[in-house]
Amino acid sequence: MQFLLKLLIVNFLGYLALVAGKHGHKPQTICLTADKSDCIVSPAGNVLIYGGSGIFGSFLVDFFHDHQYFVTNVDFKKNEDADLNVLLHSNLTFEQQAFIVANAIPDKIRFNAIICTKSGWTDKEGTLGSRDFLRNAQQVFKENLWSSLIAANLAPAYLNENGVLILMGGQLALKPMPSMIAYGVAKAAVHQLARSVGADGSGLPRGAKAYAILPASLTKGLQKKKITPNDIWSPLKDLARTIFSWIDNRNFAPPSGSLVQFLMSDDKTDIVIST
């Protein structure tokens, strides 16, 4: 009986070592309670999805679960598939949201990746003379810039060395947007944030990299055309696989600070990297 127990333990440890070796990550024990009564072993690694209850965020939660990652979701809505949910309230200030997120992360956890998928605009934004232009602009900044800044601010304390920080940019913001000025400003700021954080001396952990991804199809405008999940399934999978390759193998990762566009047409996805 003792021999069988030892054999099972050896086999289990061997499995963890195999998975860790495959992904290049060391198994980590994560405790969700201070008394360590609720702990699990994450063999592949840990990832934080800021916005893990949205379309893209939910897809990433499932994707990383399938690859044996411990997944933390930060959002205004719970994702039942996440291992840990950090819930926010829309009435909280910028600093209050940042405080809640930082203090809800389990002690000593370090993420292989922090991925911010929060994004959004308002159809009522309009031009400079539009009614409620400034109020709508404030909402756009909350949805796009606040979340990106909070995610980036977590990196020095909670991102692993050689980890990856990914922010959600926007292809539309690469050109003038006279009818959606605030959205363009917010996304341009996210692009600048990724470039600056990805540069030397920003405060990222040693060897860590930062990127902004610029997917063309993940917008409320396209969602309102009533496309089905199958219509965006392939692009989401392409996005997830690309992000995973950056985390799993640093040789596949572009230079830190890059803006990475995903140009999608039919069943083909082309990646354009701007450094």
C-alpha positions in Angstrom: 0.0 0.0 0.0 2.8 2.4 0.9 4.6 1.5 -2.3 1.5 2.2 -4.3 1.0 5.5 -2.6 4.7 6.5 -3.3 4.3 5.4 -6.9 1.2 7.6 -7.3 3.0 10.6 -5.7 6.0 10.1 -8.0 3.8 9.8 -11.1 1.9 13.0 -10.1 5.1 15.0 -9.5 6.4 13.7 -12.8 3.3 14.9 -14.5 3.7 18.4 -12.9 7.4 18.4 -14.0 6.4 17.4 -17.5 3.8 20.1 -17.8 6.1 22.7 -16.3 8.9 21.7 -18.6 6.6 21.9 -21.6 5.4 25.4 -20.8 8.6 26.6 -19.2 6.8 27.4 -16.0 7.3 26.1 -12.4 4.3 24.6 -10.7 2.9 27.1 -8.1 0.7 26.5 -5.1 -2.0 29.2 -4.9 -3.9 29.8 -1.6 -7.2 31.7 -1.8 -7.5 32.0 2.0 -5.1 33.4 4.6 -5.2 30.1 6.6 -4.3 28.2 3.4 -7.4 26.0 3.7 -8.3 26.6 0.0 -5.2 25.9 -2.1 -4.6 24.4 -5.6 -1.5 23.6 -7.6 -1.3 25.4 -11.0 1.1 23.3 -13.1 1.3 25.4 -16.2 1.1 29.0 -14.8 -1.1 31.8 -13.8 -2.8 34.5 -15.9 -5.0 37.5 -15.0 -7.7 38.5 -17.5 -8.9 42.1 -16.9 -12.3 41.9 -18.5 -12.7 38.1 -18.3 -16.5 38.3 -18.5 -16.7 39.9 -22.0 -16.7 38.1 -25.3 -12.9 38.0 -25.8 -12.1 37.8 -22.1 -14.4 34.8 -21.6 -12.9 33.0 -24.5 -9.4 33.6 -23.0 -10.6 32.2 -19.6 -11.7 29.0 -21.3 -8.6 28.8 -23.5 -6.1 29.1 -20.6 -8.1 26.7 -18.5 -7.7 24.2 -21.3 -4.0 24.7 -21.0 -3.9 24.1 -17.2 -3.5 27.7 -16.1 -4.9 29.2 -12.9 -7.1 32.1 -14.2 -8.1 35.2 -12.3 -10.9 37.4 -13.7 -11.2 41.1 -13.0 -14.5 42.5 -14.1 -17.9 44.0 -13.1 -19.5 40.6 -13.7 -18.5 37.1 -12.4 -17.2 34.5 -14.7 -18.1 31.1 -13.3 -15.3 29.4 -15.2 -12.6 31.5 -13.7 -10.7 30.2 -10.6 -10.8 33.6 -8.9 -13.1 36.5 -9.6 -12.3 40.1 -8.5 -15.5 42.0 -8.8 -15.7 45.8 -9.3 -18.5 48.3 -9.2 -19.0 51.0 -11.9 -19.6 53.7 -9.2 -16.0 53.2 -7.8 -13.4 55.8 -8.6 -10.3 55.1 -10.6 -8.1 54.8 -7.4 -10.8 52.7 -5.6 -10.9 50.2 -8.4 -7.1 49.9 -8.5 -7.0 49.4 -4.7 -9.6 46.6 -4.8 -7.9 44.8 -7.6 -4.4 45.0 -6.0 -5.7 43.8 -2.6 -7.8 41.0 -3.9 -4.9 39.1 -5.5 -3.8 36.1 -3.4 -0.6 36.5 -1.5 2.6 35.8 -3.3 0.9 35.0 -6.6 2.8 35.9 -9.7 1.3 36.0 -13.2 2.9 34.7 -16.4 0.6 37.2 -18.2 -1.7 40.1 -17.3 -4.1 40.6 -20.2 -6.5 43.6 -20.4 -9.4 42.9 -22.7 -11.7 45.7 -21.5 -12.8 47.9 -24.4 -15.8 49.9 -25.4 -17.4 53.0 -26.9 -20.7 54.8 -26.9 -22.8 55.4 -29.9 -23.8 58.9 -28.5 -20.2 60.1 -28.5 -20.3 62.1 -31.7 -18.4 65.3 -32.7 -17.3 68.2 -30.6 -20.6 69.9 -30.7 -22.6 66.8 -29.7 -24.8 66.9 -26.7 -23.1 65.3 -23.6 -19.8 65.0 -25.5 -17.7 65.4 -22.3 -19.8 63.0 -20.2 -19.7 60.3 -22.9 -16.0 60.9 -23.3 -15.5 60.2 -19.6 -17.3 56.9 -20.0 -15.2 55.9 -22.9 -12.0 56.8 -20.9 -13.3 54.6 -18.0 -13.9 51.6 -20.3 -10.6 51.8 -22.2 -8.0 53.8 -20.4 -8.7 53.1 -16.7 -8.6 49.4 -17.1 -5.4 49.5 -19.1 -3.7 51.7 -16.5 -4.8 49.5 -13.6 -3.6 46.4 -15.4 -0.2 48.0 -16.2 0.1 49.2 -12.6 -0.2 45.6 -11.4 2.8 44.5 -13.4 5.7 45.6 -11.2 4.3 43.7 -8.2 2.4 40.8 -9.7 3.9 40.0 -13.1 6.6 37.3 -13.3 10.1 38.0 -14.6 9.9 37.3 -18.3 6.1 37.8 -18.1 3.8 39.4 -20.6 1.5 42.5 -20.3 -1.1 42.8 -23.0 -3.4 45.8 -23.5 -6.3 46.2 -25.8 -5.7 48.8 -28.5 -7.8 49.7 -31.5 -7.1 49.8 -35.3 -9.5 52.6 -35.8 -7.5 54.9 -33.6 -4.5 54.7 -36.0 -6.4 57.2 -38.2 -8.4 60.3 -37.5 -11.8 59.7 -36.0 -13.8 63.0 -36.2 -17.1 61.4 -35.2 -15.6 59.4 -32.3 -13.0 61.7 -30.9 -12.9 60.4 -27.4 -12.6 56.8 -28.4 -9.7 57.7 -30.7 -8.0 59.6 -27.9 -8.5 56.7 -25.4 -7.1 54.1 -27.7 -4.2 56.3 -28.8 -3.4 56.6 -25.1 -3.5 52.9 -24.7 -1.1 52.6 -27.7 1.3 55.1 -26.0 1.0 53.3 -22.7 2.0 50.0 -24.3 5.0 51.6 -26.1 6.1 53.4 -22.9 5.6 50.5 -20.5 7.4 48.2 -23.0 10.5 50.4 -23.1 13.5 50.0 -20.8 13.2 51.8 -17.4 9.4 51.6 -17.2 9.3 49.5 -14.0 8.4 46.1 -15.6 10.0 43.1 -14.0 13.2 41.9 -15.5 12.7 40.4 -18.9 9.0 41.2 -19.1 7.4 42.5 -22.2 4.4 44.7 -23.0 2.2 44.9 -26.1 -1.0 46.4 -27.4 -3.1 44.1 -29.6 -5.3 45.8 -32.2 -8.0 43.4 -33.4 -10.2 44.6 -36.1 -13.4 42.6 -35.4 -13.8 42.9 -31.6 -16.0 46.1 -31.5 -19.5 46.9 -30.4 -20.2 48.1 -33.9 -19.7 44.7 -35.4 -21.5 43.0 -32.5 -24.6 45.1 -33.3 -24.6 43.6 -36.8 -25.8 40.4 -35.1 -22.9 38.3 -36.2 -23.0 34.8 -34.6 -20.4 33.3 -32.3 -19.3 31.1 -35.2 -18.5 34.2 -37.3 -15.9 35.4 -34.8 -14.8 32.0 -33.5 -11.8 31.6 -35.8 -10.5 35.2 -35.1 -10.8 34.7 -31.4 -8.9 31.4 -31.6 -6.2 33.1 -33.7 -5.9 35.9 -31.1 -5.7 33.4 -28.2 -3.2 31.2 -29.9 -1.0 34.1 -30.7 -1.1 35.5 -27.2 -0.4 32.0 -25.8 2.6 31.6 -28.1 4.1 34.8 -26.7 3.7 33.5 -23.1 4.7 29.9 -23.8 7.8 30.6 -25.9 9.6 33.9 -25.8 11.2 33.2 -29.2 7.7 33.8 -30.7 7.2 37.1 -29.0 7.7 40.4 -30.9 9.8 43.2 -29.5 8.5 44.8 -26.3 6.4 47.8 -26.8 5.0 46.6 -30.2 1.6 47.4 -31.5 0.2 44.2 -33.0 -2.6 44.4 -35.6 -4.7 41.4 -36.5 -6.1 42.0 -40.0 -8.9 39.6 -40.6 -10.6 38.7 -43.9 -12.6 35.6 -44.6 -10.8 32.8 -42.8 -7.4 34.3 -42.9 -5.7 36.3 -40.2 -2.6 38.4 -41.0 -0.5 39.9 -38.2 1.2 43.3 -38.6 3.7 44.4 -36.0 4.7 48.0 -35.5 7.7 48.7 -33.2 
